[in-house]
Amino acid sequence: MLKNYFKIAIAVLKRRKFFTFISLFGISFTLTVLMVLTAFIDRVGNSNYPDKKRDRSLYILNMEMTGSKNGAMTKGPHSFYFLEHYAKSLKTPVKVAISSMFDFSSAYVNNKKVPISMKFTNADYWDVLDYDFLEGKPFGKQQIDNAERVAVISEDTKNAYFGDAPSVVGKYIEVDNIKYRVSGVVKNVPITQLTMYGDMYLPYTVSKNNYTKDKGLNGNFSGILLAKSADDLPKMQKEYSDMVSRIKIPDKEFDHLYSFADTYFTSLIRIILGNGPESGISKMIIGFSIFVFLFMLLPTINLVNINITRIMERSSEIGVRKAFGASSQTLVYQFIVENIILTLLGGLIGVVLSVVVMQIINSSGLIANLNLSLNYMVLFCSLLACLVFGLLSGVYPAWRMSRLNVVNALKA
């Protein structure tokens, strides 16, 4: 039976090629956009390099201070002083990684400019995060205390600055007229990992900004609290919250301080939605679901209209089949199956287009070190979207078809 439905569906698709093209284009284009977007979100949310201990980590990314009387507000990363003085005073974390947001700079090799994103870190940073060292090792606490000009560089930076050198540990890289000795080379980190991405990692003590002397709360740093086990996360989160509630804001313009130690995904949501309650995650999921629904609605309506036109063209065929005893249920089932076959063909084209688009994005270098891929979750979502397309766009036209009067259908 399904084999016959498939043959009929192919014959119908060949009958009106223009309508078929519009249908397949709408389905494949919509699915391509959704699959690429899903792959990007999956890469941002699920990639665990280099934070392989994410299951027992809390992230301190953003803070907000407000003034209830004057309506003043400021938000952004924390200062080094805040994380060193307050976050490191907590008892539950076994390690506290502190790192700056990356600063843009440049190096020059044979009159060629090499863009460099510099990140300043403390010693615990290399214990909390698990970078894959291709050679060498990270700098340690002693080197930081001595303000030694040492650096860990990324694989891309090594290739751009040193070329095909087999080993660069111990060699010097010059940035902003300052030479740094390379202590290690790490595997590239995608720029979507905002708190871990960098081309060059340096001790915070060699920065020109004198982070250690600034006693303010706002700054350019983020922190990661590492617990002994995942079971300690609630305790560590509460201890951090209690600590923040006791901080006295030095600036009289503000009277409320909001800073949270969150799981990775929640911390990203807070950057987008602000330092609100945990329900921000629900709002984000609801908002994304509404976007996907509306995005799929337009091609679905278009497909419904095309399917209704197809039905009117096949009214005589439907009349003959009804006259020979075909039930409305059988006709509805046949038409829905035909429509699902159509959407699956569009989905197959969408998968191919998605792979092509992802490869173009990966090779373009528009997003540093980004490597989108069509994993099983993305593929599952794509197939599910195809089935939703087929059902949504096929049920109403099939119902209309089942209501056709035999006599009127034969006269058409």
Disulfide bonds with the S-S distance in Angstrom:
none
